[in-house]
Each structure stands twice: as structure tokens, then as C-alpha cells.
Amino acid sequence: MAEKKENFMKRAFKDMAKSAKAQAKVDKANLQAVKAESKANFEENRGKNTLKRAKENFRKSMEDAKMSPAERQAKMQEERDVALADAQKREAEAKERIAKAKAYRKDK
């Protein structure tokens, strides 16, 4: 019985080690992807971020920091409403395109 338990433990630890190695590979790949995306964003915005723009962004963030929790929640709700409306509009456009494609296929 003890021998089976040892084998079970050995197998369990081997499986955990394999799993940890696989997860480490995934984490490294994700890190490299994030680095590449960050560098791409930097290269795309090079020369566009001026001191004036940085000051404007700072001012906006300071205004947000000075808001009361109720004001901040209201502002976030407005942003969510706008995003939701945009998503619903895109969904409606996509459904319209699907309907047109189906109608076109039926006509042929």
C-alpha cells in the first residue's frame, strides 16, 4: 500500500512539474506578446505625445481623482452607456450584413 502511495505521489509531482513547465512557456509567450504590443504602440505614437498632450492627460486624470465616488460612478456609467450603444450599433450593422449576404445567396 505504501508503495502505491509513493508511486501516486511521484506521478502527481511529475504531473505538477509538467504542468508548471507548460504554464511557464505560456507565461513567457504572453510576456513576449505584451512586450511586442507595447513596443508597437510606442513606435506608432512616437512623436505624437507632446508635452502639451501629456499635460492635458494629467489634468484629466487629476480631475478624475478629485471627483466624489458618486460623480466617478456616474461618469463611468456614461462611458459604459456609450460603449454599450456602440456595441449594439455594430451588432445591428453586422446582422444587417448577414441578412444581405443570405438574401444574395438565395437569389443566386
Backbone atoms as SQL, in Angstrom:
CREATE TABLE atoms (id INTEGER PRIMARY KEY, chain TEXT, resi INTEGER, resn TEXT, atom TEXT, x REAL, y REAL, z REAL);
INSERT INTO atoms VALUES
  (1, 'A', 1, 'MET', 'N', 0.824, -1.190, 0.000),
  (2, 'A', 1, 'MET', 'CA', 0.000, 0.000, 0.000),
  (3, 'A', 1, 'MET', 'C', 0.863, 1.247, 0.000),
  (4, 'A', 2, 'ALA', 'N', 1.925, 1.241, 0.794),
  (5, 'A', 2, 'ALA', 'CA', 2.814, 2.395, 0.867),
  (6, 'A', 2, 'ALA', 'C', 3.500, 2.615, -0.478),
  (7, 'A', 3, 'GLU', 'N', 3.810, 1.481, -1.156),
  (8, 'A', 3, 'GLU', 'CA', 4.465, 1.593, -2.456),
  (9, 'A', 3, 'GLU', 'C', 3.535, 2.255, -3.478),
  (10, 'A', 4, 'LYS', 'N', 2.254, 1.913, -3.466),
  (11, 'A', 4, 'LYS', 'CA', 1.290, 2.535, -4.366),
  (12, 'A', 4, 'LYS', 'C', 1.158, 4.019, -4.072),
  (13, 'A', 5, 'LYS', 'N', 1.171, 4.334, -2.770),
  (14, 'A', 5, 'LYS', 'CA', 1.046, 5.732, -2.385),
  (15, 'A', 5, 'LYS', 'C', 2.250, 6.532, -2.874),
  (16, 'A', 6, 'GLU', 'N', 3.447, 5.953, -2.763),
  (17, 'A', 6, 'GLU', 'CA', 4.656, 6.632, -3.237),
  (18, 'A', 6, 'GLU', 'C', 4.578, 6.837, -4.746),
  (19, 'A', 7, 'ASN', 'N', 4.160, 5.805, -5.468),
  (20, 'A', 7, 'ASN', 'CA', 4.040, 5.935, -6.915),
  (21, 'A', 7, 'ASN', 'C', 3.013, 7.006, -7.270),
  (22, 'A', 8, 'PHE', 'N', 1.928, 7.010, -6.525),
  (23, 'A', 8, 'PHE', 'CA', 0.913, 8.036, -6.764),
  (24, 'A', 8, 'PHE', 'C', 1.501, 9.417, -6.547),
  (25, 'A', 9, 'MET', 'N', 2.246, 9.592, -5.454),
  (26, 'A', 9, 'MET', 'CA', 2.849, 10.893, -5.154),
  (27, 'A', 9, 'MET', 'C', 3.869, 11.281, -6.214),
  (28, 'A', 10, 'LYS', 'N', 4.681, 10.315, -6.646),
  (29, 'A', 10, 'LYS', 'CA', 5.676, 10.594, -7.683),
  (30, 'A', 10, 'LYS', 'C', 4.980, 11.037, -8.966),
  (31, 'A', 11, 'ARG', 'N', 3.938, 10.309, -9.338),
  (32, 'A', 11, 'ARG', 'CA', 3.202, 10.675, -10.554),
  (33, 'A', 11, 'ARG', 'C', 2.566, 12.047, -10.415),
  (34, 'A', 12, 'ALA', 'N', 1.999, 12.306, -9.241),
  (35, 'A', 12, 'ALA', 'CA', 1.342, 13.589, -9.024),
  (36, 'A', 12, 'ALA', 'C', 2.351, 14.731, -9.139),
  (37, 'A', 13, 'PHE', 'N', 3.523, 14.565, -8.534),
  (38, 'A', 13, 'PHE', 'CA', 4.521, 15.622, -8.603),
  (39, 'A', 13, 'PHE', 'C', 5.096, 15.775, -10.009),
  (40, 'A', 14, 'LYS', 'N', 5.232, 14.657, -10.727),
  (41, 'A', 14, 'LYS', 'CA', 5.694, 14.738, -12.115),
  (42, 'A', 14, 'LYS', 'C', 4.675, 15.488, -12.968),
  (43, 'A', 15, 'ASP', 'N', 3.402, 15.181, -12.754),
  (44, 'A', 15, 'ASP', 'CA', 2.355, 15.884, -13.492),
  (45, 'A', 15, 'ASP', 'C', 2.353, 17.371, -13.166),
  (46, 'A', 16, 'MET', 'N', 2.519, 17.693, -11.888),
  (47, 'A', 16, 'MET', 'CA', 2.561, 19.107, -11.497),
  (48, 'A', 16, 'MET', 'C', 3.752, 19.803, -12.120),
  (49, 'A', 17, 'ALA', 'N', 4.894, 19.120, -12.177),
  (50, 'A', 17, 'ALA', 'CA', 6.088, 19.712, -12.777),
  (51, 'A', 17, 'ALA', 'C', 5.871, 19.967, -14.264),
  (52, 'A', 18, 'LYS', 'N', 5.280, 18.988, -14.960),
  (53, 'A', 18, 'LYS', 'CA', 4.986, 19.172, -16.389),
  (54, 'A', 18, 'LYS', 'C', 4.032, 20.340, -16.593),
  (55, 'A', 19, 'SER', 'N', 3.022, 20.390, -15.760),
  (56, 'A', 19, 'SER', 'CA', 2.036, 21.460, -15.863),
  (57, 'A', 19, 'SER', 'C', 2.683, 22.822, -15.610),
  (58, 'A', 20, 'ALA', 'N', 3.550, 22.884, -14.612),
  (59, 'A', 20, 'ALA', 'CA', 4.223, 24.148, -14.296),
  (60, 'A', 20, 'ALA', 'C', 5.127, 24.584, -15.441),
  (61, 'A', 21, 'LYS', 'N', 5.832, 23.629, -16.065),
  (62, 'A', 21, 'LYS', 'CA', 6.699, 23.964, -17.201),
  (63, 'A', 21, 'LYS', 'C', 5.875, 24.479, -18.380),
  (64, 'A', 22, 'ALA', 'N', 4.752, 23.826, -18.637),
  (65, 'A', 22, 'ALA', 'CA', 3.887, 24.256, -19.736),
  (66, 'A', 22, 'ALA', 'C', 3.334, 25.655, -19.461),
  (67, 'A', 23, 'GLN', 'N', 2.923, 25.883, -18.221),
  (68, 'A', 23, 'GLN', 'CA', 2.393, 27.205, -17.867),
  (69, 'A', 23, 'GLN', 'C', 3.472, 28.265, -17.974),
  (70, 'A', 24, 'ALA', 'N', 4.711, 27.905, -17.613),
  (71, 'A', 24, 'ALA', 'CA', 5.816, 28.854, -17.730),
  (72, 'A', 24, 'ALA', 'C', 6.038, 29.247, -19.187),
  (73, 'A', 25, 'LYS', 'N', 5.919, 28.275, -20.095),
  (74, 'A', 25, 'LYS', 'CA', 6.053, 28.575, -21.531),
  (75, 'A', 25, 'LYS', 'C', 4.962, 29.540, -21.974),
  (76, 'A', 26, 'VAL', 'N', 3.743, 29.293, -21.523),
  (77, 'A', 26, 'VAL', 'CA', 2.624, 30.170, -21.882),
  (78, 'A', 26, 'VAL', 'C', 2.864, 31.577, -21.329),
  (79, 'A', 27, 'ASP', 'N', 3.314, 31.646, -20.083),
  (80, 'A', 27, 'ASP', 'CA', 3.576, 32.948, -19.475),
  (81, 'A', 27, 'ASP', 'C', 4.666, 33.702, -20.222),
  (82, 'A', 28, 'LYS', 'N', 5.731, 32.992, -20.620),
  (83, 'A', 28, 'LYS', 'CA', 6.810, 33.637, -21.377),
  (84, 'A', 28, 'LYS', 'C', 6.296, 34.146, -22.715),
  (85, 'A', 29, 'ALA', 'N', 5.481, 33.335, -23.377),
  (86, 'A', 29, 'ALA', 'CA', 4.932, 33.752, -24.670),
  (87, 'A', 29, 'ALA', 'C', 4.035, 34.972, -24.501),
  (88, 'A', 30, 'ASN', 'N', 3.205, 34.979, -23.448),
  (89, 'A', 30, 'ASN', 'CA', 2.348, 36.138, -23.199),
  (90, 'A', 30, 'ASN', 'C', 3.175, 37.380, -22.907),
  (91, 'A', 31, 'LEU', 'N', 4.241, 37.212, -22.132),
  (92, 'A', 31, 'LEU', 'CA', 5.110, 38.347, -21.822),
  (93, 'A', 31, 'LEU', 'C', 5.733, 38.904, -23.093),
  (94, 'A', 32, 'GLN', 'N', 6.209, 38.031, -23.961),
  (95, 'A', 32, 'GLN', 'CA', 6.803, 38.489, -25.213),
  (96, 'A', 32, 'GLN', 'C', 5.762, 39.200, -26.081),
  (97, 'A', 33, 'ALA', 'N', 4.542, 38.698, -26.081),
  (98, 'A', 33, 'ALA', 'CA', 3.484, 39.338, -26.858),
  (99, 'A', 33, 'ALA', 'C', 3.178, 40.729, -26.313),
  (100, 'A', 34, 'VAL', 'N', 3.102, 40.841, -25.004),
  (101, 'A', 34, 'VAL', 'CA', 2.826, 42.142, -24.391),
  (102, 'A', 34, 'VAL', 'C', 3.964, 43.114, -24.680),
  (103, 'A', 35, 'LYS', 'N', 5.190, 42.630, -24.604),
  (104, 'A', 35, 'LYS', 'CA', 6.343, 43.487, -24.916),
  (105, 'A', 35, 'LYS', 'C', 6.273, 43.987, -26.359),
  (106, 'A', 36, 'ALA', 'N', 5.968, 43.064, -27.275),
  (107, 'A', 36, 'ALA', 'CA', 5.893, 43.439, -28.688),
  (108, 'A', 36, 'ALA', 'C', 4.765, 44.442, -28.922),
  (109, 'A', 37, 'GLU', 'N', 3.607, 44.209, -28.294),
  (110, 'A', 37, 'GLU', 'CA', 2.492, 45.146, -28.451),
  (111, 'A', 37, 'GLU', 'C', 2.844, 46.513, -27.882),
  (112, 'A', 38, 'SER', 'N', 3.508, 46.513, -26.741),
  (113, 'A', 38, 'SER', 'CA', 3.902, 47.763, -26.115),
  (114, 'A', 38, 'SER', 'C', 4.866, 48.533, -27.005),
  (115, 'A', 39, 'LYS', 'N', 5.828, 47.811, -27.572),
  (116, 'A', 39, 'LYS', 'CA', 6.785, 48.460, -28.462),
  (117, 'A', 39, 'LYS', 'C', 6.094, 48.989, -29.717),
  (118, 'A', 40, 'ALA', 'N', 5.136, 48.208, -30.234),
  (119, 'A', 40, 'ALA', 'CA', 4.395, 48.655, -31.419),
  (120, 'A', 40, 'ALA', 'C', 3.606, 49.922, -31.109),
  (121, 'A', 41, 'ASN', 'N', 2.961, 49.960, -29.938),
  (122, 'A', 41, 'ASN', 'CA', 2.225, 51.166, -29.543),
  (123, 'A', 41, 'ASN', 'C', 3.159, 52.352, -29.415),
  (124, 'A', 42, 'PHE', 'N', 4.332, 52.109, -28.836),
  (125, 'A', 42, 'PHE', 'CA', 5.307, 53.185, -28.682),
  (126, 'A', 42, 'PHE', 'C', 5.744, 53.718, -30.039),
  (127, 'A', 43, 'GLU', 'N', 6.059, 52.792, -30.959),
  (128, 'A', 43, 'GLU', 'CA', 6.520, 53.205, -32.282),
  (129, 'A', 43, 'GLU', 'C', 5.424, 53.947, -33.045),
  (130, 'A', 44, 'GLU', 'N', 4.186, 53.493, -32.890),
  (131, 'A', 44, 'GLU', 'CA', 3.082, 54.162, -33.580),
  (132, 'A', 44, 'GLU', 'C', 2.867, 55.575, -33.048),
  (133, 'A', 45, 'ASN', 'N', 3.078, 55.762, -31.759),
  (134, 'A', 45, 'ASN', 'CA', 2.813, 57.065, -31.149),
  (135, 'A', 45, 'ASN', 'C', 4.048, 57.936, -31.022),
  (136, 'A', 46, 'ARG', 'N', 5.185, 57.465, -31.509),
  (137, 'A', 46, 'ARG', 'CA', 6.415, 58.239, -31.399),
  (138, 'A', 46, 'ARG', 'C', 6.234, 59.579, -32.095),
  (139, 'A', 47, 'GLY', 'N', 6.529, 60.631, -31.386),
  (140, 'A', 47, 'GLY', 'CA', 6.430, 61.977, -31.940),
  (141, 'A', 47, 'GLY', 'C', 5.048, 62.586, -31.797),
  (142, 'A', 48, 'LYS', 'N', 4.060, 61.793, -31.423),
  (143, 'A', 48, 'LYS', 'CA', 2.701, 62.312, -31.274),
  (144, 'A', 48, 'LYS', 'C', 2.423, 62.759, -29.849),
  (145, 'A', 49, 'ASN', 'N', 3.144, 62.185, -28.889),
  (146, 'A', 49, 'ASN', 'CA', 2.937, 62.540, -27.495),
  (147, 'A', 49, 'ASN', 'C', 3.803, 63.750, -27.150),
  (148, 'A', 50, 'THR', 'N', 3.172, 64.885, -27.158),
  (149, 'A', 50, 'THR', 'CA', 3.886, 66.105, -26.856),
  (150, 'A', 50, 'THR', 'C', 3.684, 66.477, -25.402),
  (151, 'A', 51, 'LEU', 'N', 4.441, 67.469, -24.948),
  (152, 'A', 51, 'LEU', 'CA', 4.304, 67.926, -23.570),
  (153, 'A', 51, 'LEU', 'C', 2.904, 68.479, -23.342),
  (154, 'A', 52, 'LYS', 'N', 2.367, 69.175, -24.335),
  (155, 'A', 52, 'LYS', 'CA', 1.019, 69.728, -24.216),
  (156, 'A', 52, 'LYS', 'C', -0.002, 68.612, -24.014),
  (157, 'A', 53, 'ARG', 'N', 0.122, 67.549, -24.792),
  (158, 'A', 53, 'ARG', 'CA', -0.804, 66.423, -24.684),
  (159, 'A', 53, 'ARG', 'C', -0.651, 65.724, -23.332),
  (160, 'A', 54, 'ALA', 'N', 0.577, 65.585, -22.874),
  (161, 'A', 54, 'ALA', 'CA', 0.819, 64.955, -21.573),
  (162, 'A', 54, 'ALA', 'C', 0.190, 65.779, -20.457),
  (163, 'A', 55, 'LYS', 'N', 0.285, 67.101, -20.554),
  (164, 'A', 55, 'LYS', 'CA', -0.318, 67.971, -19.539),
  (165, 'A', 55, 'LYS', 'C', -1.839, 67.849, -19.557),
  (166, 'A', 56, 'GLU', 'N', -2.433, 67.759, -20.747),
  (167, 'A', 56, 'GLU', 'CA', -3.882, 67.596, -20.855),
  (168, 'A', 56, 'GLU', 'C', -4.324, 66.285, -20.210),
  (169, 'A', 57, 'ASN', 'N', -3.581, 65.218, -20.488),
  (170, 'A', 57, 'ASN', 'CA', -3.917, 63.919, -19.895),
  (171, 'A', 57, 'ASN', 'C', -3.775, 63.955, -18.383),
  (172, 'A', 58, 'PHE', 'N', -2.753, 64.645, -17.899),
  (173, 'A', 58, 'PHE', 'CA', -2.547, 64.772, -16.463),
  (174, 'A', 58, 'PHE', 'C', -3.699, 65.541, -15.833),
  (175, 'A', 59, 'ARG', 'N', -4.101, 66.625, -16.490),
  (176, 'A', 59, 'ARG', 'CA', -5.214, 67.432, -15.984),
  (177, 'A', 59, 'ARG', 'C', -6.494, 66.590, -15.882),
  (178, 'A', 60, 'LYS', 'N', -6.753, 65.795, -16.914),
  (179, 'A', 60, 'LYS', 'CA', -7.938, 64.936, -16.907),
  (180, 'A', 60, 'LYS', 'C', -7.873, 63.932, -15.762),
  (181, 'A', 61, 'SER', 'N', -6.715, 63.332, -15.565),
  (182, 'A', 61, 'SER', 'CA', -6.605, 62.334, -14.506),
  (183, 'A', 61, 'SER', 'C', -6.732, 62.987, -13.131),
  (184, 'A', 62, 'MET', 'N', -6.248, 64.222, -12.979),
  (185, 'A', 62, 'MET', 'CA', -6.380, 64.915, -11.704),
  (186, 'A', 62, 'MET', 'C', -7.845, 65.283, -11.453),
  (187, 'A', 63, 'GLU', 'N', -8.552, 65.664, -12.508),
  (188, 'A', 63, 'GLU', 'CA', -9.981, 65.960, -12.362),
  (189, 'A', 63, 'GLU', 'C', -10.731, 64.702, -11.932),
  (190, 'A', 64, 'ASP', 'N', -10.358, 63.583, -12.515),
  (191, 'A', 64, 'ASP', 'CA', -10.989, 62.318, -12.127),
  (192, 'A', 64, 'ASP', 'C', -10.682, 61.976, -10.674),
  (193, 'A', 65, 'ALA', 'N', -9.459, 62.261, -10.252),
  (194, 'A', 65, 'ALA', 'CA', -9.062, 61.936, -8.880),
  (195, 'A', 65, 'ALA', 'C', -9.804, 62.796, -7.868),
  (196, 'A', 66, 'LYS', 'N', -10.180, 64.002, -8.266),
  (197, 'A', 66, 'LYS', 'CA', -10.860, 64.914, -7.350),
  (198, 'A', 66, 'LYS', 'C', -12.366, 64.677, -7.286),
  (199, 'A', 67, 'MET', 'N', -12.870, 63.808, -8.151),
  (200, 'A', 67, 'MET', 'CA', -14.310, 63.537, -8.169),
  (201, 'A', 67, 'MET', 'C', -14.726, 62.772, -6.916),
  (202, 'A', 68, 'SER', 'N', -15.967, 62.981, -6.552),
  (203, 'A', 68, 'SER', 'CA', -16.519, 62.174, -5.462),
  (204, 'A', 68, 'SER', 'C', -16.835, 60.796, -6.032),
  (205, 'A', 69, 'PRO', 'N', -16.977, 59.797, -5.185),
  (206, 'A', 69, 'PRO', 'CA', -17.301, 58.460, -5.696),
  (207, 'A', 69, 'PRO', 'C', -18.586, 58.436, -6.525),
  (208, 'A', 70, 'ALA', 'N', -19.582, 59.201, -6.126),
  (209, 'A', 70, 'ALA', 'CA', -20.840, 59.223, -6.878),
  (210, 'A', 70, 'ALA', 'C', -20.625, 59.830, -8.267),
  (211, 'A', 71, 'GLU', 'N', -19.837, 60.906, -8.333),
  (212, 'A', 71, 'GLU', 'CA', -19.549, 61.530, -9.633),
  (213, 'A', 71, 'GLU', 'C', -18.763, 60.573, -10.521),
  (214, 'A', 72, 'ARG', 'N', -17.779, 59.901, -9.937),
  (215, 'A', 72, 'ARG', 'CA', -16.956, 58.966, -10.698),
  (216, 'A', 72, 'ARG', 'C', -17.816, 57.823, -11.229),
  (217, 'A', 73, 'GLN', 'N', -18.719, 57.323, -10.395),
  (218, 'A', 73, 'GLN', 'CA', -19.605, 56.242, -10.837),
  (219, 'A', 73, 'GLN', 'C', -20.525, 56.714, -11.959),
  (220, 'A', 74, 'ALA', 'N', -21.008, 57.939, -11.845),
  (221, 'A', 74, 'ALA', 'CA', -21.873, 58.481, -12.897),
  (222, 'A', 74, 'ALA', 'C', -21.104, 58.612, -14.205),
  (223, 'A', 75, 'LYS', 'N', -19.870, 59.094, -14.116),
  (224, 'A', 75, 'LYS', 'CA', -19.049, 59.242, -15.319),
  (225, 'A', 75, 'LYS', 'C', -18.762, 57.876, -15.938),
  (226, 'A', 76, 'MET', 'N', -18.442, 56.899, -15.101),
  (227, 'A', 76, 'MET', 'CA', -18.172, 55.559, -15.608),
  (228, 'A', 76, 'MET', 'C', -19.422, 54.954, -16.235),
  (229, 'A', 77, 'GLN', 'N', -20.590, 55.237, -15.654),
  (230, 'A', 77, 'GLN', 'CA', -21.845, 54.734, -16.213),
  (231, 'A', 77, 'GLN', 'C', -22.102, 55.346, -17.577),
  (232, 'A', 78, 'GLU', 'N', -21.804, 56.639, -17.729),
  (233, 'A', 78, 'GLU', 'CA', -21.959, 57.288, -19.030),
  (234, 'A', 78, 'GLU', 'C', -21.052, 56.630, -20.063),
  (235, 'A', 79, 'GLU', 'N', -19.796, 56.362, -19.667),
  (236, 'A', 79, 'GLU', 'CA', -18.860, 55.723, -20.583),
  (237, 'A', 79, 'GLU', 'C', -19.340, 54.324, -20.964),
  (238, 'A', 80, 'ARG', 'N', -19.873, 53.592, -19.993),
  (239, 'A', 80, 'ARG', 'CA', -20.407, 52.255, -20.289),
  (240, 'A', 80, 'ARG', 'C', -21.606, 52.337, -21.212),
  (241, 'A', 81, 'ASP', 'N', -22.463, 53.339, -20.998),
  (242, 'A', 81, 'ASP', 'CA', -23.639, 53.503, -21.860),
  (243, 'A', 81, 'ASP', 'C', -23.227, 53.778, -23.298),
  (244, 'A', 82, 'VAL', 'N', -22.218, 54.635, -23.461),
  (245, 'A', 82, 'VAL', 'CA', -21.725, 54.947, -24.804),
  (246, 'A', 82, 'VAL', 'C', -21.142, 53.689, -25.442),
  (247, 'A', 83, 'ALA', 'N', -20.350, 52.937, -24.683),
  (248, 'A', 83, 'ALA', 'CA', -19.748, 51.718, -25.210),
  (249, 'A', 83, 'ALA', 'C', -20.819, 50.693, -25.563),
  (250, 'A', 84, 'LEU', 'N', -21.849, 50.592, -24.727),
  (251, 'A', 84, 'LEU', 'CA', -22.944, 49.657, -24.979),
  (252, 'A', 84, 'LEU', 'C', -23.706, 50.050, -26.242),
  (253, 'A', 85, 'ALA', 'N', -23.978, 51.332, -26.390),
  (254, 'A', 85, 'ALA', 'CA', -24.681, 51.801, -27.581),
  (255, 'A', 85, 'ALA', 'C', -23.861, 51.517, -28.838),
  (256, 'A', 86, 'ASP', 'N', -22.551, 51.732, -28.742),
  (257, 'A', 86, 'ASP', 'CA', -21.674, 51.471, -29.874),
  (258, 'A', 86, 'ASP', 'C', -21.681, 49.982, -30.225),
  (259, 'A', 87, 'ALA', 'N', -21.612, 49.144, -29.207),
  (260, 'A', 87, 'ALA', 'CA', -21.620, 47.697, -29.437),
  (261, 'A', 87, 'ALA', 'C', -22.933, 47.255, -30.066),
  (262, 'A', 88, 'GLN', 'N', -24.038, 47.801, -29.586),
  (263, 'A', 88, 'GLN', 'CA', -25.339, 47.438, -30.145),
  (264, 'A', 88, 'GLN', 'C', -25.460, 47.910, -31.594),
  (265, 'A', 89, 'LYS', 'N', -24.900, 49.066, -31.890),
  (266, 'A', 89, 'LYS', 'CA', -24.925, 49.583, -33.262),
  (267, 'A', 89, 'LYS', 'C', -24.117, 48.666, -34.180),
  (268, 'A', 90, 'ARG', 'N', -22.922, 48.268, -33.714),
  (269, 'A', 90, 'ARG', 'CA', -22.091, 47.372, -34.517),
  (270, 'A', 90, 'ARG', 'C', -22.773, 46.027, -34.723),
  (271, 'A', 91, 'GLU', 'N', -23.453, 45.540, -33.679),
  (272, 'A', 91, 'GLU', 'CA', -24.164, 44.272, -33.789),
  (273, 'A', 91, 'GLU', 'C', -25.290, 44.374, -34.814),
  (274, 'A', 92, 'ALA', 'N', -26.026, 45.490, -34.785),
  (275, 'A', 92, 'ALA', 'CA', -27.117, 45.687, -35.741),
  (276, 'A', 92, 'ALA', 'C', -26.576, 45.755, -37.166),
  (277, 'A', 93, 'GLU', 'N', -25.454, 46.442, -37.352),
  (278, 'A', 93, 'GLU', 'CA', -24.849, 46.525, -38.676),
  (279, 'A', 93, 'GLU', 'C', -24.411, 45.148, -39.158),
  (280, 'A', 94, 'ALA', 'N', -23.851, 44.371, -38.248),
  (281, 'A', 94, 'ALA', 'CA', -23.408, 43.026, -38.620),
  (282, 'A', 94, 'ALA', 'C', -24.592, 42.147, -39.000),
  (283, 'A', 95, 'LYS', 'N', -25.676, 42.241, -38.243),
  (284, 'A', 95, 'LYS', 'CA', -26.863, 41.451, -38.563),
  (285, 'A', 95, 'LYS', 'C', -27.431, 41.859, -39.911),
  (286, 'A', 96, 'GLU', 'N', -27.384, 43.141, -40.199),
  (287, 'A', 96, 'GLU', 'CA', -27.862, 43.635, -41.495),
  (288, 'A', 96, 'GLU', 'C', -27.004, 43.065, -42.623),
  (289, 'A', 97, 'ARG', 'N', -25.693, 43.037, -42.425),
  (290, 'A', 97, 'ARG', 'CA', -24.800, 42.473, -43.429),
  (291, 'A', 97, 'ARG', 'C', -25.066, 40.982, -43.627),
  (292, 'A', 98, 'ILE', 'N', -25.336, 40.288, -42.520),
  (293, 'A', 98, 'ILE', 'CA', -25.645, 38.855, -42.601),
  (294, 'A', 98, 'ILE', 'C', -26.915, 38.642, -43.412),
  (295, 'A', 99, 'ALA', 'N', -27.927, 39.446, -43.137),
  (296, 'A', 99, 'ALA', 'CA', -29.194, 39.319, -43.868),
  (297, 'A', 99, 'ALA', 'C', -28.989, 39.591, -45.355),
  (298, 'A', 100, 'LYS', 'N', -28.200, 40.597, -45.680),
  (299, 'A', 100, 'LYS', 'CA', -27.922, 40.900, -47.088),
  (300, 'A', 100, 'LYS', 'C', -27.183, 39.752, -47.752),
  (301, 'A', 101, 'ALA', 'N', -26.212, 39.168, -47.052),
  (302, 'A', 101, 'ALA', 'CA', -25.446, 38.064, -47.625),
  (303, 'A', 101, 'ALA', 'C', -26.340, 36.850, -47.859),
  (304, 'A', 102, 'LYS', 'N', -27.245, 36.571, -46.912),
  (305, 'A', 102, 'LYS', 'CA', -28.155, 35.443, -47.072),
  (306, 'A', 102, 'LYS', 'C', -29.112, 35.686, -48.232),
  (307, 'A', 103, 'ALA', 'N', -29.608, 36.919, -48.347),
  (308, 'A', 103, 'ALA', 'CA', -30.522, 37.244, -49.435),
  (309, 'A', 103, 'ALA', 'C', -29.805, 37.137, -50.780),
  (310, 'A', 104, 'TYR', 'N', -28.564, 37.550, -50.821),
  (311, 'A', 104, 'TYR', 'CA', -27.790, 37.475, -52.053),
  (312, 'A', 104, 'TYR', 'C', -27.589, 36.017, -52.457),
  (313, 'A', 105, 'ARG', 'N', -27.314, 35.160, -51.473),
  (314, 'A', 105, 'ARG', 'CA', -27.112, 33.739, -51.745),
  (315, 'A', 105, 'ARG', 'C', -28.397, 33.078, -52.240),
  (316, 'A', 106, 'LYS', 'N', -29.551, 33.506, -51.712),
  (317, 'A', 106, 'LYS', 'CA', -30.826, 32.925, -52.125),
  (318, 'A', 106, 'LYS', 'C', -31.151, 33.312, -53.560),
  (319, 'A', 107, 'ASP', 'N', -30.764, 34.517, -53.943),
  (320, 'A', 107, 'ASP', 'CA', -31.057, 34.999, -55.299),
  (321, 'A', 107, 'ASP', 'C', -30.258, 34.238, -56.347),
  (322, 'A', 108, 'LYS', 'N', -29.130, 33.726, -55.987),
  (323, 'A', 108, 'LYS', 'CA', -28.295, 33.018, -56.983),
  (324, 'A', 108, 'LYS', 'C', -28.751, 31.653, -57.240);
